[in-house]
Amino acid sequence: MIKKIQFRASSIPLALFIICVISYGLLIPWLGFYWDDWPYSWFAHILGPLGFVKAFANDRPFLSVIYMITTSLFGNTPILWQIFGVLTRFLSVYALWWTLRKVWPKYGRQVAAVVFLFAVYPGFGQQWISVIYSQVFIVLAALFFSIGLNIVADQKPRWLWWPLTLVALVCSAFSLFTTEYFFGLELLRPIFLWIVAGEKEIGWRKRATRTAIQWLPYFLVWAGYAAYHLWLLHSSTYKGYEIQVFSTTSAGPAVTISQTIQAVIDSIAKGGFAAWTQTASIFNLPLDVSSTLLYFLVGIFSFAIALFYFSKLNLSLEEGTELPAGHEDHWGIQAIILGLAGILLGRLPSWAAGLQVGMTFPWDRFMVSMMLGAALFGAGLIEILIKTEKRKIYILAIVLALSAAWQFQSANTFRRAWDTEKNFFWQLAWRIPGLKPNTLLLTPEFSLQFYSDYSLSAPLNLIYAPNLSASESMPYLLLYTKARLDGSLPSLAPNTPVSFNYRAMMFSGNTSNSVGLYMSFPGCLRVLDQDYANEKSIPDLPDEMSAITRLSRLSLIQPNPAAPAVPPAKWFGAEPAHTWCYYFAKAELARQQRDWPQIINLWNEAQSKGYSPSIPSEKLPFIYAFAYSGQIDTALQMTRDIITAEPKSDTGMCYTWNKISNKIPRIPENEAKFKDLFTELRCN
């Protein structure tokens, strides 16, 4: 007879690793760099590992140590960082499991539930910003190991207490001084110590004394960091988040109390409930999309293996202790209380800085410090509300499956965002082969998910200044006018100096040395100018582009540089296939040089391959080319096609044909055609 399958506690780390890979690692080959991954990777490329000392000198000086080590190991290869990101996520999960077993040695099943929920927590959805959050999970793992070592040290002989305590203190200091994210979570330590002391001390005074003695060295480290951070806040060089919470006290105690209560409710509602329930929205996705089927497959597979694993997990084989009846509820209440405390303490740093927490990018980043509390809270609720062992297993398997599928869905969103970002920079390189130094690129905003103007400035410089040295200034800067006007960008008036400290690099430019960009998906990237591509000729151009267009100077673009800009394959992969946006970019570049025959050749080649404009107004450079080359009828037909597809384009077509009619031979045949068109378009 085949021996009945049973999993011991020693199998839990492997099971946790598998769930981490399913949730975060299946799409690794197709993921890249996002958000602040870019500037930090660029700093490592330009400045070397020691450049991080300068990059973090003004707000997180101790964080530079981690980046110096990790960038030396993984360089600038996205796939290596993505693998490392999953490994560090697992490291934090393992550290939590190891530590909670020291806190609740008799509650192996309950601890396993907490840690599995922690592993897939869907409130935090930025796992794939791997350069940034791999460091964050290293810091979080250090905090967990510190708490676990704190407990272990008290259970060992005196000669072992000192070295274990020293290591635990170093881990605590490391987690505090590298980033403020987990400043609040450190206050969970005395609660864990109180729980552990309850196993040995009956009287509450002895228990409190024991807890206080154990916590004292760590409290001193915590208080030391608090004093250091307050000093840093008042430093003239500090560039991080200021403490904003005290500013609300000026409104009076009633308002302050009301706002604090609202913040508490909001944190618990989002971190403890909405983060989990949002996973059910996967059932609202359209079933005729292939990616939806993949989500369901991941969910079903995760449910099947979770159900099988938890059904066969027999922790009594190693724990060796049967708990008295009712102790499950006792643990559940403990976990709920500790979970609520963890959610609020995790929220403390971002709340103190006046930053909102949300369920979407970029505000879900603050959920990373609320994960532990949310996992304890969720596991506690399951323990209290679900009474039979079998139902608990089913509920836990369902929550894990939905969360794993949700994380896979998020990974797929990051995959699409990476494809879009690579496409954006290739279009930029096709349209702008060279760019004069000290140029400012301006746009109201790009619809690029998981990126900002600051983060995009790093790959911009990587592409257009590939040989930049550490001693040189930063030659290019991209700014969103919606976010930076009256801040980093003082105004949109001509000849306005613009200086920007990009952590380790400095940009110095002028608004009169600007190029205006516009990109509206599914359309192609556009470079704006006052004559051709402006608010008069492009009907869907936002009103805020007018001031940018007036500043945009095509003379800053170098059409034929000695070394044309090329996104490096090491970072961006191979050049994508030349579809419509390639032909449009090259046509716009040729239009800048008034190379009308080249534009016609590009049109014919695109047509022969079955490519056509994504939006009607992308035919504009081809209309000019055919009209100036004497093929008036073709240009007129394109114009009528645009009007048919987009009736509100009539004003733009009037502007375009007024320019054309004033620059080509005025023969009677053309005059009659122009008159008919102007009448048809109701031009002034």
N, C-alpha and C positions, 0 to 999 in steps of 0.2 A: 504494500500500500504506500502510495506517495505521501510523504509527510506533509501535513497541513501547512500552508504558507503563513508565516507570521513575520512581521517587521518589528525589529527592536528599536530602541531609542537611537542607537548608533546609526540607523539608516536615515534619520531626519535631515542631517546636513546634505546628503545626496539628493533627497527629495526636494529640499529647498533650492538647491542649485538647478535642478531640472525645471522647477516652476519659474525661476528667474530667467532661464534660457528661453522657455516658451513665451514668457511675457515680454521680454526685452531683446532677445537675441536672434530671432528668426529672420529679420530683415537687415542684419548688420552689413552684408556686402553692398547694399543699395543706399546706405546712409552716409552722411557727410558731416560738415561743420555747420554750426548754427550759432546765431546770436554772438555772445562774447567769446565763443570758441575762436572766432576769427582773429580779433585783436591779440589774444594771448598766443595763438599759434604764430601770428605774424611777428610779435615781439621776439619769440624764441628764434624765428628765422633770421631776423635782422640783427638782434642784439645778443643772441646767445642766452644760455640759462641765467647768467649773471644780470641780464637786463631786467629781470623781474624784481630785483632789489629796488631799482628806480621806479618800476611800474607800480609797486605797492607801497612805496615809501610814505605816502601821505594818508593812508587809511588802514591798510592791513599789512604792515611790514612783515609779520611772521608768516603770512601766507606764501610769501615768495619762496620759502624753503621747499615747500611741496612742489611748486611749479618748476623750480630749478632741477629737481630730481626727475619728475615725470616727463618733462619735455625733453630731457636728455635721453630718456629711455624710448619714447614713442615718436619723437620728432613731429613731423607734420603729415602723418599718414592717417586719414580719417578712419580706416577700418581698424587700425591698431587701437585708436582711442575708443572706438565703439566697443571693442572686446574688453578693453580695460574698464570701461564704464560698467559693463555687466558684472565683471569680477569684483569691482569695488562695491557695487550694490549688494552682491552676495556676501561680501566680507562684512558689511554692516548687519545683514540679516543673521549671519552666523554669530557675530558678536552678541547680538540681542538674545539669540537662543541660548548661548553659553551662559550669559549673565542671568537671564530669568530662571534658568535651572538652579542657580545658586539662591535666588530669592524664594522660589517655590519648588523645592526638590520633590515634594510629594504630589505635585499637580502637573505631571508630565503632559497629559493630554491637553489640559487647559493652556499650558505654556506653548505647546505646539500650535494650537489654534491662534494664539496671539501672533506668533512669529510668521505663520503662513499668511495671515491677514496683512501683517506689516510688509511682507515681501511683495505683495501685489497691490498695495494701497493705491486706488485709482484717483485720489485727490491730487496727487503730485504727478503731473504729466510731462515733465521736462527731462526725463531720463536720458534722452538721446542728445542733449547738449552736453556731450561727453567730456570735453576738456574741462568744463566748469564743474559739473556735478560728480565726476569721478573724484575730484578733490574733496567735495562736500561729504561724500559717503565715507571717505577715509577718515575725515574728522569725526563724523558721527560714530563710526566703528570705534575710534579711540575713546570716545565718551562712554560707550557701552562697556568696553573692556576695562575702563577705569573703575566703573561701578562694580563690575564683577570681581576685579582684583581687590577692591576695597573690602568686599564681603569675604573673599577667600583668605585674605591676610589675617583677619580676625579669628579665623578658625585654625590657623597654623601656629607652630611653636614660635617663641619670641625671636629666635635667630632667623626665622623666615619672614617674620612680620616686617622687618625693616626693608629688605630688598623688594618685597612685593608692594609695600606701601610707596616706596620711592618710584617704582614703575607706574603705579596707579596715579600718583601725583603728576608725574611727567605727562601721562596720557590726558589727564584732566586739564593741565595747563595748555597742552597742545591743542585740545579741542576748543578751549576758550580763546586763546590769544590769536589763533589763525583766522577765525571768523566769529562774528557775533550771533550767527544763526541759532546756536544751541545754548546761548547764555541762560535762557529760562529753564531749559530741560535739566540743567545741572541741579536745580532745586528739587528735582525728584529723588535725588540721592538719599537725603535723610528719610524720606518716606519708605524707600526700599530697605534702608537700614533698620527702620522701626519695625517693619514686617519681619525681617530676619531675627531681630532681637526678641520678638514675641515668642519665638520657638524655644528660647533659653531662659528668659526672665519672666517671672509671673507678675510681680508688682510693677505698676506703671512708672514709679519713680526710678527703679533700677533700669527699667527698659529705656526710659528717657535719658538717663545718665549714660548708659552704654551707647545709645544712638549719638548723643552729643559728642562724646569722646571720639567715636569713630569718624564723625563728620567734621570735626574741628579742623584738621589739616586742609581738607578740601574746601571748607568754607573760607579759610584764609586765602587760598588760591583764587577762589571765586571773587572774594572781596577785593583782592589785589587787582584782578582784571577789571572789576567795576571801576575802581579808582583810576586805573590806567586809561580806560576808555573815556571816562569823564575828562581826564587831562587831555586826551587826544582830541575830544570834541572842541575843547577851548583852544587848541593849537591853531595857529594862523595858517598852517599848511594843510589842515584836514580837508579832504575832498569827499568824504563819505556821507552817510545819512545822518542828519541832525536829529536829536531827540525833540519831537514835536508835542508829545503828550501834555507837557506842562503848560503849553500855550492855551489849552482849553480851560485851564483853571481861572483865567481872567474873566470868563463868562459867568462865573458864579458857581457855588457848590451844587445847586440844583441841576444846572445844565451839565456840569461835569459828571455828576452821579448818573444822570440819564444817559449820557453818551457812553459812559463806561458799561452800564448795563446792556445797552444796545450792542456794544462791541463784544461782550461776553456771549450774548445770545447768538449773534451773527457767527462768531467763531465756532461755537458748538453746533449750530445748525449746518454750517458748511463743512466743517472738518469731520464731525461725528455722524452726520446723516446724509447730506446732499452728495458728498463724495462717493458714498456707497450706492445710493439710489440712482445716480446718474447713469450707472452701467446698464440699467434696464432700457435706456433709450436705444440700445443696439437693435431692439425689436422693431423700432420705427424706421430702420433703414430699408431702402428699396431692395427687394429680393432679386431683381433682374440685373444687378450690378455684381460683377465677379468678386470684387473686394468684400462685399457683404457675405458672400458664401464662405470666403476665407475666414472672416470673423467667426461665423457660426461653427466652422470646422475646428478652429482653435478652441472655442468655448466648449464644444462637445467633447473634444479630445481631453481638455483639461478637466472637465467634469468626470469623465470616465476614469482617468488615472487617479484623480483625487478621491473619488468614491472608493475605488479599489484599495488605494493605499491606506486610507483612514479606517476602512473596514478590517484591514489586516494588521493594523498597528497595535501591538500589544506591549504597552509600556510597563505593565506589571512584572514582566520578565526581568526587568532591570531595576525598576523603582523599588519593588519588593515590599510595598506598604499599602494596605487597604485603608482608605479613608472612611471615617465614621459617616453615617448617613447625615445629610444636611450640610456637609462641608463644601459641596459644590456651590450651593447658594452663597455660603460665606465667602468663597473665592470670587464668585460672580459680583457680589456687592463691592468687594475690595477692588476688583478690576475696573468696575464702572466709575468708582470714585477716583481711582488713580488715573483712569483714562480721561475723565473730565479735567483733572488737574494738569495732565500732560498736554491736552489740547490747548488750554489757556496759557500754560507756561511756554509752550512751543510758539504760541502766537505773540508772546510778550515783546520780543525784539522788534518785529515789524510793526506792531501796534504802537510801541513807544516812538518809532520813527514816523508815525502818521501815515503808514502805507496800508492800502487796502488789500485784503486777501480775497481771491475769487477762484472760480472753477476753470478759468480759461487763461491762456498765455497772455501776458507774462505774470499775472497776479497769483497763479497757482504755485509759483516758486516758493512762497512762504509756507505752503503745506508741508514741505519737506521736514520742518521742525515740529509739525503736528501729527506726523505719521504714527509715532509710538503711542501717543494718547488715543488716536482714533482706533488703532488696532486693539488696545486694551479695552476701550469702550465697547467696540463691536463684539469682541470675544466675551466680555462680561454680559452683554445683553443676550447673546446666544445661550450662555450658561444659565441665566435666570429665567428666560422666557420659554426655552425649549426643554422639556422635562425628560424625554427618553433619549438614550444614547444613540439609537439609530437615527432619529430625527435630527439630532445635533450634527451627525456626520453628513446627512443629506443637505442640511442648510449650509454648513461650512463648505461643502463641495460646490454648491450652487454659487455662493458668493465668490469663491476662488475662481470658478469658471468664468463668471461674468466679468470679474476684474481682470483676469488674464486676457480675455477677448477684448476688453476695453483698452488695455495697454497695447495689445497688438494693433488695434485700430489706430491708436495714437502714433505708433511707430510707422504705420502706413501713411499717415498724414505727414510725418516728418520726411518720409521717403519722397512724397510728391513735392514737398517744399524744397528739398535738395535739388530735384530735377528742375524745378522752376528757377531756383537761384542760379544754377549752372547755365541754364538757357539765357537768363538775363545778362550774365557777364559775357557770354559768347556773343550775344547781340550787340552789347556795348563795344566789344573788340572789333566786330565786323563794321560797325558804324563809325567808330573812332579808333583808327589804327594807331594814332599817336596823339599825345596831349601835352601841351606846354606845361612846364612846372608851375607850381603855385596857383593852380586852377581850382576853383570852387564849383562843385556840381550841385545844382539846386533842383529840388522838386517838392511839391506839396507833401507827397507821401507815395510810397510804392506799396502795392498789394502783395508784398512778399511776407509770407507767414514765418514767424520765428526769426525775424531779422529786423534790425533798426538801422537808421542812417549811420550811427556811430560804428556799429559792427560791420557794415558794408564798406566803410572807409578803409578797413584793413585789406580785404582782397582787391579793392580798387588800386591801392598802392602796390600791392604784390604784382599786379598785372602790368601797370604802367611804369613802375620803377623797380623792376626785378633785381637790379644790382645796387639798390640803395644801401649805403653804409650806415653804421651806427652813429657816425659823426655828423651826418646830414640831417636837415630838417625834413619833415613830412611834406611831400610835394602836392598831395591831393587830399581833398576833404569833401565828403558828400553830406549834405544836410537836408533834413526835412523842414520846410518852412513852417508847417503846421505846429511842429513841436519845438522848434529852436528860435523862431522869430522873437525878438526882444530878449533873447537869452544869449546862447552861443552865437547867434546871428543877430547883431544889433538892429539892423534894418535892411530894407531892400532898396535903399537909396543908392545911386551910383557913388563910386569912390569911397565906400564905407570899409574901413579896415576890419578884417576878421582874423582874430587870433584864437587858437584853440589848443589846449593842453590835452593831448591824447595819451594820458598816463605817462608813457615812457618817451613819447615823441611830441614835437611841437609843429603846428601848422600856422603859417602866416600868409594871409592872402588879402584879397580885396573884392568887393562885390562886382566891380567893373571887369574882373577877370573870372567871369562865371560862364558856365554852360548849363542851359536849362534842359531838363529831361522830363519826359512824360511817358507813362506806360499804363495802359488800362487793359487788363485781361478780358478777352483773349487776344487783344491787339498786340502789336509789336512795339518795341522800344522806339521812342521818337526823340530826336534832338530838335529843340525849338529855336526859331529865329524870327526876327521882326518882319522879314519879307515874304517867306514862303509858308513856314509852319508856325502859325500863330492862332490867336483866338478868333481871327476873322475868317480863316480858311478851314479850321477844324471845328465842326459843330459841337462835338462832345468834350471840348477842352474846358476844364473847370475855370471858373472866374479867377481863382487865385493864381492861375498861371500867367495872367497878364503882366504883372510886375516882374516875374521871372523871365518871361519872354523878352522884355525890354532890356534886360541885363545880358541875355545870352549872346555870346560872341563866337561865331563859327570860325573866326580867325585863330582861335586857340586850338582848334583841331588840326592835326597834321595828317593830311590824306596819304602821304607817301613817305613815312619815316624810314630810316635805315633799318630799324628792327621793329616791325609791326607788333602791336600788343597781342599776346596770346595767353589765355588762361593756362597756367602750368598744369600739365597732365598729372603730376604727382598729387595735386590738390583737387583738380576738377575732372580728371579722367580724360578720355579721348574727345575730340571735337565731335559734336552731334551732327546728324545728317542735315544737309542743307535743304530745309523746307522753306515755306513762304517767307518767314521773317528774315532769313538770310538774304533772299533776293531783295526784299524791301530795304534792309539796312544798306546793302551795297548800292541800290538805286538812289537812296538818300545821299550817300557819300558821293556818288557820281553827280547828282543834282547840285551838290555844293560846288563841284568843279565845272558845272555846266557841260558835262560830257553826255549829251543827249543820245548819241548813237549807242553808248554803253548801256544806258537805261533801257533802250528799246531791246537790245540783245538780252538783257536780264529778264525783261517781261516775256519775251518769246521763249526763253529757256524755262522759265517758271511755268508757263502755260503748257509747254510740251511735256512737263513732268506732272501735270495735274494740280499745280499749286495755285491758289487764288487768295485774295486778301481776306484777313479775318474780319476786318471792319471796312465799310465802303470807302472812307476817306483815305485809306492806304493806297488808293490809286492815284493820289495827287501827283507824285513825281513822274508817273508815267503819262499823265495827261499833259504836263508841261513838255515832256520829251517828244511825244507824238506831235503836239501842236507846233513846237519850235522846229521840228524836222519836216514840216509841211504836210503831215498826215492829219489834217484837221478833222476829217470825218471820223477817224478812229478815236481821236481825243474827245469829240463831241459825243460819240456813242458811250464812251466810258463815263462821261459826265451824266448822261441820262440814266445809265445803270446805277450810279451813285444816288441820284435823286429818287429813283424807283425804290431802292433798298432803304434809303434814309431820307424821307421828305424834308426834314429840317435842315438838310445840307444845302438848300437853295441859296441861302445868304453866302455861305462859303464858296459856292460855285460862282456866284456873281463876282466876288472878290478875285477869285482865281482867273476868271476869263477877262475881267477888266485889265489885269496885269498882262495876260497873254495878248489881248487885242492891241495893246499899246506897244508891243515889241515885235510884231511880225508884220510883213508887208501888207499894206492896206489895199488889197485888190477887191474889185466889186463882188466877186464870188464869195470871198471871206466875209466881207461886210454884211452881205445878205444873211449868211449863216449866223453871224454874231447877233444880228438884229433879231432873228427868229429865236435864238437861245435866250437872249435877254428878256424878250417878251414872255417866253415860256416860263422863265424863272422869276418873272416880275421884279427884275432888277431896277434899282433907282437909276 
